[in-house]
Amino acid sequence: MKTLFFITMLLAVFAGFLHSQSGSINNTLGTGGSFIIKDGSTTFLNLSQSDGILSLNNSFTFPVTTGSTLGVIFKGTDRFIHDYKPLGKDGFNTFMGVNSGNFTMTGGNSFSASYNTAVGISSLTALTSGYMNSAFGVNTLYSNTTGYMNSAFGFSSLSSNITGICNSGFGHQSLLYNTSSYNSAFGKNSLSANTTGSNNSAFGYQSLNSNTTGADNSAFGLNSLLNNITGNANSAFGYYSLDNNTAGNDNSAFGYQALNFTTGNENSAFGVFAGYNLTTGSNNTIIGFNARSSSDTVSNEITLGNSNVTNLRCQVTTITALSDARDKKNIRDLPLGLDFLMTVKPRLFNWDRREWYEDGKADGSKMRENPTAGFIAQELDEVQTKGHAEWLNLVLKSNRDRLEATPGNLLPIMVKAIQELKTENEALRNELVIVRGSIGEQIKKEVRAILPKIDQQEEAKAKVSLNETQN
């Protein structure tokens, strides 16, 4: 590059002189000789025969490029270095590389076709009126015409962009097929298939690699949102997070392989492997390391923690839920109460989970030592089935191989049972009062009947005692 530059400079120095000659001028340097241009003791130019190196000891000035024959360095017949600006435009362009930029740029504003920098073969080669673009690498912003404020760094980065604006592509073939705006891609093949999708951000090798028309997505991490095609408003942070999402919308995954297989919508997962098993389910929230949804296809569910969690801690012990009468219809008394509750069997047991065993069969060898109080899902299901109360949803059956209980749904029945017990207790109390009153009246009646007899007996005893005294 340095040698080429100096040779070009030398040709420029002699260009005017040679142009004025009617014939050719040939000079041959002797072995070890030099061609020197100097002024007194100052050497300005030196061409050495021994190594062919041309040395310049001062500046070399090029005029501003205003056409294809002025201020241009060519490589062969191809333009190589120039700063072409259309007439009446601000200019300040820099083009370096074979066929970088062109000499046909135009535009309506003073800043059109200005403030562009392109370094690399065919970088910004189709530019017309675009401005403030930066292209570094072979074929970077190759097709860009009117697009402005784009930045492309890496082989073929943003090479298909034509009119898109404010895009940033950093990495081999990043935003390769992009034609839209406001996308940012950092990493090899990041957003490489994007065409009309806008407002996407991809950071990491092949992040959002397959995205074509999806918009408002954010992917951070190797292969994050790798297969997303048309999905919108997804956020993936972590290696392979939301990797298999194709058309799902509004998903958020934070953590290594979080929501890796989901294709559903409106899911949120936080933690390494969080929601890893979820596929088509939607509107789920899954929090914690290796936290899994109850099934692969479940929807509208919240999962807190994995199967090893033993305590759920919070400053308050209740969860507030919507209960406004204006949002309810067919309000009536609960038909289930004490009789139903008496069929429920509270149990004491020790956990011995199948998932703790490699073959999935619990044999008691890994049974937890401390017992736990609770219910058996199968027994709760039997109770609600016999009571024609499946609507209670005491058992979650989305995964038939892993039944889960929701004993909190028994609370209204417990309240009803307590009310029934109170009603029964009050009835017994009233009955007792009546019984006590009846017994009292009967005793009084019998006492009143006995008292005259006692009085007669006492009088008789008194008379006998008086007679005995007189005798």
Legacy VTK file of the C-alpha trace (Angstrom):
# vtk DataFile Version 3.0
C-alpha trace
ASCII
DATASET POLYDATA
POINTS 471 float
0.000 0.000 0.000
2.826 2.414 0.922
4.792 1.615 -2.228
1.718 2.027 -4.391
0.989 5.356 -2.798
4.492 6.687 -3.459
4.495 5.424 -7.026
1.180 7.132 -7.594
2.608 10.305 -6.160
5.612 10.129 -8.470
3.358 9.730 -11.475
1.426 12.775 -10.363
4.644 14.806 -10.063
5.665 13.989 -13.606
2.160 14.043 -15.063
2.232 17.651 -16.189
5.734 17.431 -17.574
5.048 14.282 -19.546
1.794 15.668 -20.856
3.681 18.601 -22.436
6.113 16.379 -24.359
5.531 15.268 -27.898
7.330 11.993 -27.387
8.394 9.601 -24.681
11.076 10.212 -22.076
12.937 7.164 -20.841
15.531 7.214 -18.102
17.520 4.274 -16.830
19.081 4.223 -13.381
22.412 2.577 -13.027
23.011 -0.243 -10.593
22.657 1.121 -7.082
21.687 4.506 -8.395
18.920 6.824 -7.218
16.629 9.402 -8.719
16.621 12.358 -6.334
14.724 15.630 -6.309
16.118 18.097 -3.797
16.504 21.708 -2.917
19.916 22.458 -1.548
20.424 20.076 1.313
16.733 19.057 1.548
15.707 15.911 -0.302
12.049 15.911 -1.333
11.892 12.694 -3.323
14.133 9.666 -3.645
13.709 6.624 -5.910
16.230 3.852 -5.273
17.189 1.441 -8.055
18.281 -1.246 -5.637
14.906 -1.798 -3.927
12.454 0.287 -5.975
11.282 2.160 -2.877
10.094 5.697 -3.464
10.552 8.033 -0.502
8.701 11.302 -0.038
9.847 13.692 2.646
6.931 16.093 2.529
3.156 16.147 1.949
1.272 14.919 -1.105
-1.840 16.925 -1.971
-4.916 15.637 -3.820
-7.740 17.909 -4.932
-11.306 17.198 -3.768
-12.849 14.592 -6.056
-15.592 16.198 -8.126
-15.471 13.742 -10.992
-14.020 10.445 -12.073
-10.793 12.053 -13.341
-9.899 14.367 -10.493
-8.405 13.485 -7.122
-8.818 9.737 -7.621
-6.366 6.897 -7.072
-7.121 3.897 -9.274
-6.131 0.280 -8.904
-5.940 -0.926 -12.431
-9.019 0.566 -14.058
-11.058 0.522 -10.847
-11.481 3.480 -8.518
-9.601 2.839 -5.308
-9.311 5.970 -3.156
-11.366 9.143 -3.509
-13.614 11.579 -1.652
-16.167 12.312 -4.346
-18.883 14.820 -3.550
-21.655 16.011 -5.883
-21.667 19.644 -6.911
-23.157 21.889 -4.221
-23.092 19.243 -1.476
-21.193 19.346 1.818
-19.006 16.401 0.907
-16.618 15.166 3.606
-16.768 11.659 2.173
-13.985 9.088 2.370
-13.941 6.049 0.086
-11.144 3.484 0.232
-11.302 0.159 -1.570
-11.811 -1.137 -5.070
-15.077 0.330 -6.391
-15.900 1.867 -3.038
-18.363 4.722 -3.474
-19.098 6.088 -6.964
-19.106 9.254 -9.056
-22.865 9.484 -9.649
-24.106 10.454 -6.177
-26.711 13.189 -5.963
-29.453 14.520 -3.652
-31.715 17.423 -2.882
-30.192 18.717 0.362
-26.775 20.141 1.041
-25.969 17.201 3.305
-27.155 14.606 0.779
-24.415 12.208 -0.356
-22.153 13.654 2.321
-20.377 12.646 5.533
-20.009 9.021 4.383
-17.053 6.772 5.166
-16.497 3.507 3.314
-13.472 1.226 3.606
-13.515 -2.069 1.727
-14.135 -3.524 -1.706
-17.516 -2.392 -3.110
-18.495 -0.707 0.150
-21.268 1.875 -0.375
-20.841 1.317 -4.101
-24.504 2.070 -5.000
-24.846 5.211 -2.871
-27.043 7.969 -4.314
-28.198 10.501 -1.708
-27.571 8.644 1.543
-25.578 10.467 4.157
-23.672 9.869 7.398
-23.144 6.184 6.643
-20.121 4.201 7.820
-19.113 1.006 6.020
-16.045 -1.063 6.890
-15.540 -4.377 5.123
-16.030 -6.070 1.774
-19.505 -5.390 0.329
-20.636 -3.501 3.420
-23.719 -1.391 2.656
-23.223 -2.572 -0.917
-26.777 -1.819 -2.141
-27.434 1.247 -0.020
-28.780 4.145 -2.060
-30.783 6.643 -0.007
-30.385 5.011 3.411
-28.696 7.219 5.952
-27.051 7.029 9.372
-26.240 3.337 8.956
-23.111 1.685 10.326
-21.788 -1.587 8.924
-18.660 -3.395 10.110
-17.828 -6.835 8.741
-17.958 -8.817 5.526
-21.246 -8.090 3.682
-22.737 -6.422 6.715
-25.917 -4.584 5.672
-25.045 -5.385 2.056
-28.708 -5.594 0.936
-29.848 -2.427 2.645
-31.228 0.054 0.132
-33.337 2.692 1.870
-33.226 1.544 5.494
-32.015 4.086 8.013
-30.311 4.116 11.398
-29.178 0.480 11.295
-26.019 -0.813 12.951
-24.433 -4.079 11.866
-21.219 -5.312 13.464
-20.015 -8.736 12.422
-19.668 -11.054 9.458
-22.919 -10.867 7.440
-24.767 -9.102 10.212
-28.053 -7.672 8.878
-27.054 -9.207 5.554
-30.502 -8.994 3.879
-31.896 -6.058 5.812
-33.966 -3.459 3.975
-35.715 -1.866 6.974
-34.710 0.549 9.732
-33.652 0.930 13.337
-32.033 -2.477 13.743
-28.851 -3.188 15.691
-26.869 -6.384 15.190
-23.610 -7.297 16.898
-22.077 -10.688 16.129
-21.487 -13.010 13.212
-24.731 -13.660 11.308
-26.764 -11.709 13.818
-30.052 -10.651 12.188
-28.549 -11.856 8.912
-31.897 -12.971 7.420
-33.794 -9.869 8.492
-35.590 -8.206 5.604
-38.391 -5.847 6.682
-38.306 -6.377 10.450
-37.546 -3.155 12.316
-36.529 -2.035 15.797
-34.677 -5.283 16.512
-31.550 -5.597 18.626
-29.304 -8.650 18.410
-26.097 -9.140 20.348
-24.259 -12.440 19.976
-23.289 -15.026 17.405
-26.347 -15.856 15.267
-28.706 -14.031 17.565
-32.020 -13.447 15.738
-30.321 -15.150 12.806
-33.530 -16.309 11.055
-35.633 -13.234 11.733
-37.190 -11.860 8.554
-40.188 -9.646 9.343
-40.343 -9.847 13.134
-40.087 -6.463 14.853
-39.278 -5.028 18.273
-37.236 -8.067 19.346
-34.185 -8.016 21.605
-31.726 -10.899 21.705
-28.574 -11.012 23.812
-26.475 -14.159 23.751
-25.220 -16.802 21.375
-28.123 -18.232 19.325
-30.685 -16.307 21.334
-33.937 -16.124 19.342
-31.995 -18.015 16.678
-35.053 -19.356 14.809
-37.403 -16.425 15.257
-38.899 -15.527 11.879
-42.019 -13.406 12.301
-42.375 -13.162 16.080
-42.625 -9.660 17.552
-41.751 -7.985 20.840
-39.716 -10.876 22.234
-36.813 -10.429 24.645
-34.155 -13.111 25.061
-31.126 -12.766 27.317
-28.847 -15.782 27.534
-27.277 -18.556 25.486
-29.972 -20.299 23.393
-32.754 -18.418 25.175
-35.988 -18.545 23.132
-33.897 -20.412 20.580
-36.798 -22.258 18.879
-39.374 -19.491 18.910
-40.498 -18.853 15.339
-43.707 -16.816 15.369
-44.472 -16.369 19.060
-44.973 -12.828 20.354
-44.396 -10.976 23.610
-42.147 -13.600 25.245
-39.399 -12.743 27.724
-36.614 -15.182 28.582
-33.725 -14.404 30.909
-31.177 -17.156 31.488
-29.227 -19.910 29.808
-31.655 -21.834 27.537
-34.664 -20.203 29.171
-37.845 -20.925 27.158
-35.614 -22.770 24.719
-38.401 -24.719 22.990
-41.397 -22.435 23.271
-43.379 -21.252 20.266
-46.226 -19.764 22.299
-47.018 -16.171 23.245
-46.763 -13.956 26.314
-44.531 -16.267 28.342
-41.989 -15.024 30.866
-39.152 -17.117 32.242
-36.378 -16.038 34.589
-33.494 -18.370 35.428
-31.184 -20.941 33.891
-33.330 -23.592 32.130
-36.465 -21.785 33.320
-39.402 -22.936 31.188
-37.104 -25.246 29.250
-39.896 -27.808 28.721
-42.606 -25.374 27.560
-43.558 -25.682 23.885
-46.905 -24.244 22.734
-48.284 -22.870 25.997
-48.986 -19.151 26.424
-49.281 -16.577 29.194
-47.084 -18.494 31.625
-44.693 -17.070 34.200
-41.841 -19.349 35.276
-39.270 -18.200 37.819
-36.200 -19.978 39.164
-33.364 -22.272 38.216
-34.694 -25.216 36.195
-38.256 -24.206 37.047
-40.612 -26.163 34.771
-44.238 -25.627 33.835
-46.686 -28.367 34.842
-46.796 -29.574 31.222
-45.275 -28.747 27.845
-48.457 -27.154 26.515
-50.030 -25.552 29.588
-51.234 -21.916 29.509
-52.106 -19.262 32.098
-49.912 -20.690 34.840
-47.335 -19.341 37.286
-44.454 -21.535 38.474
-42.217 -20.443 41.339
-39.021 -22.449 41.733
-38.074 -26.019 40.913
-38.997 -29.285 42.625
-36.289 -28.862 45.258
-37.827 -25.740 46.795
-39.042 -26.476 50.341
-40.152 -23.041 51.524
-42.066 -20.213 49.905
-41.250 -17.023 51.796
-43.005 -13.679 51.691
-43.772 -10.897 54.145
-47.495 -11.635 53.763
-49.137 -15.062 53.683
-52.034 -14.453 51.320
-52.380 -13.658 47.637
-54.889 -11.007 46.644
-57.115 -11.811 43.661
-59.980 -10.101 41.832
-63.293 -10.665 43.627
-65.466 -7.723 42.575
-69.205 -8.514 42.389
-69.427 -6.422 39.239
-67.292 -9.020 37.501
-69.414 -12.025 38.561
-72.724 -13.537 37.513
-75.016 -16.303 38.875
-73.997 -15.635 42.469
-75.601 -18.204 44.822
-74.928 -20.145 48.018
-72.277 -22.830 47.874
-73.945 -26.265 47.960
-70.895 -28.025 49.401
-70.051 -27.938 53.062
-69.463 -30.195 56.049
-70.589 -33.420 54.406
-68.236 -32.870 51.464
-65.380 -31.832 53.716
-65.751 -34.980 55.815
-64.866 -37.063 52.736
-61.515 -35.305 52.332
-58.588 -37.219 53.842
-55.710 -35.235 55.357
-52.555 -37.355 55.184
-49.066 -37.621 56.669
-46.389 -38.836 54.225
-42.732 -38.716 53.203
-41.669 -37.422 49.783
-39.993 -39.925 47.458
-40.089 -38.248 44.046
-39.709 -40.326 40.888
-37.607 -37.601 39.291
-34.889 -38.249 41.878
-34.254 -41.647 40.262
-32.538 -42.224 36.934
-35.130 -44.818 35.847
-38.024 -42.687 37.093
-39.153 -45.334 39.584
-39.207 -44.491 43.283
-38.006 -47.392 45.448
-37.739 -45.616 48.800
-33.939 -45.348 48.787
-34.087 -41.581 48.361
-37.128 -40.930 50.521
-36.993 -37.734 52.582
-36.588 -38.353 56.288
-38.985 -35.716 57.616
-42.721 -36.311 57.042
-45.085 -33.786 55.485
-48.769 -33.105 56.079
-50.991 -32.664 53.060
-53.277 -34.385 50.611
-53.062 -37.040 47.896
-54.020 -35.726 44.449
-55.743 -38.973 43.414
-57.842 -38.968 46.607
-58.854 -35.335 46.122
-59.819 -36.106 42.541
-61.962 -39.021 43.707
-63.714 -36.815 46.272
-64.584 -34.079 43.792
-65.677 -36.623 41.176
-68.041 -38.428 43.567
-69.361 -35.097 44.800
-69.966 -33.921 41.218
-67.681 -30.993 41.971
-64.949 -31.228 39.339
-65.386 -27.480 38.918
-63.481 -27.103 42.199
-60.257 -27.940 40.332
-58.710 -29.512 43.397
-56.309 -31.375 41.096
-54.229 -29.940 38.263
-54.252 -32.546 35.479
-52.428 -30.757 32.658
-49.723 -33.385 33.034
-51.337 -36.789 33.712
-47.989 -38.213 34.760
-47.521 -35.539 37.405
-50.762 -34.698 39.231
-50.711 -31.578 41.391
-53.115 -30.512 44.159
-54.697 -27.119 44.828
-55.981 -27.548 48.421
-56.492 -23.795 48.715
-59.688 -24.262 46.688
-61.159 -26.012 49.742
-61.246 -22.744 51.696
-64.811 -21.708 50.696
-66.037 -25.205 51.625
-64.269 -24.996 54.987
-66.012 -21.670 55.647
-69.356 -23.204 54.659
-68.686 -26.198 56.948
-67.908 -23.904 59.868
-71.130 -22.012 59.234
-73.085 -25.270 59.165
-71.454 -26.347 62.432
-72.389 -23.033 64.025
-76.000 -23.342 62.855
-76.147 -26.880 64.209
-74.549 -25.765 67.468
-77.063 -22.953 67.916
-79.941 -25.341 67.290
-78.602 -27.720 69.934
-78.132 -24.852 72.346
-81.718 -23.673 71.854
-82.955 -27.228 72.267
-80.965 -27.543 75.481
-82.501 -24.337 76.812
-85.978 -25.690 76.068
-85.132 -29.028 77.679
-83.731 -27.325 80.717
-86.856 -25.160 80.950
-89.161 -28.195 80.713
-87.218 -30.100 83.342
-87.383 -27.094 85.666
-91.132 -26.739 85.332
-91.650 -30.466 85.937
-89.503 -30.325 89.064
-91.404 -27.304 90.334
-94.726 -29.069 89.700
-93.633 -32.172 91.496
-92.233 -30.111 94.369
-95.521 -28.256 94.703
-97.359 -31.589 94.767
-95.076 -33.081 97.417
-94.919 -30.080 99.763
-98.549 -30.452 101.125
-97.874 -34.088 101.862
-94.703 -33.163 103.683
-96.594 -30.532 105.641
-99.253 -33.126 106.606
-96.592 -35.570 107.654
-94.880 -32.895 109.743
-98.196 -32.005 111.472
-98.892 -35.669 112.203
-95.413 -36.068 113.710
-95.953 -32.975 115.833
-99.272 -34.302 117.229
-97.729 -37.669 118.093
-94.876 -35.976 119.854
-97.316 -33.767 121.868
-99.431 -36.717 122.967
-96.370 -38.572 124.098
-95.338 -35.568 126.188
-98.771 -35.226 127.822
-98.860 -38.912 128.833
LINES 1 472
471 0 1 2 3 4 5 6 7 8 9 10 11 12 13 14 15 16 17 18 19 20 21 22 23 24 25 26 27 28 29 30 31 32 33 34 35 36 37 38 39 40 41 42 43 44 45 46 47 48 49 50 51 52 53 54 55 56 57 58 59 60 61 62 63 64 65 66 67 68 69 70 71 72 73 74 75 76 77 78 79 80 81 82 83 84 85 86 87 88 89 90 91 92 93 94 95 96 97 98 99 100 101 102 103 104 105 106 107 108 109 110 111 112 113 114 115 116 117 118 119 120 121 122 123 124 125 126 127 128 129 130 131 132 133 134 135 136 137 138 139 140 141 142 143 144 145 146 147 148 149 150 151 152 153 154 155 156 157 158 159 160 161 162 163 164 165 166 167 168 169 170 171 172 173 174 175 176 177 178 179 180 181 182 183 184 185 186 187 188 189 190 191 192 193 194 195 196 197 198 199 200 201 202 203 204 205 206 207 208 209 210 211 212 213 214 215 216 217 218 219 220 221 222 223 224 225 226 227 228 229 230 231 232 233 234 235 236 237 238 239 240 241 242 243 244 245 246 247 248 249 250 251 252 253 254 255 256 257 258 259 260 261 262 263 264 265 266 267 268 269 270 271 272 273 274 275 276 277 278 279 280 281 282 283 284 285 286 287 288 289 290 291 292 293 294 295 296 297 298 299 300 301 302 303 304 305 306 307 308 309 310 311 312 313 314 315 316 317 318 319 320 321 322 323 324 325 326 327 328 329 330 331 332 333 334 335 336 337 338 339 340 341 342 343 344 345 346 347 348 349 350 351 352 353 354 355 356 357 358 359 360 361 362 363 364 365 366 367 368 369 370 371 372 373 374 375 376 377 378 379 380 381 382 383 384 385 386 387 388 389 390 391 392 393 394 395 396 397 398 399 400 401 402 403 404 405 406 407 408 409 410 411 412 413 414 415 416 417 418 419 420 421 422 423 424 425 426 427 428 429 430 431 432 433 434 435 436 437 438 439 440 441 442 443 444 445 446 447 448 449 450 451 452 453 454 455 456 457 458 459 460 461 462 463 464 465 466 467 468 469 470
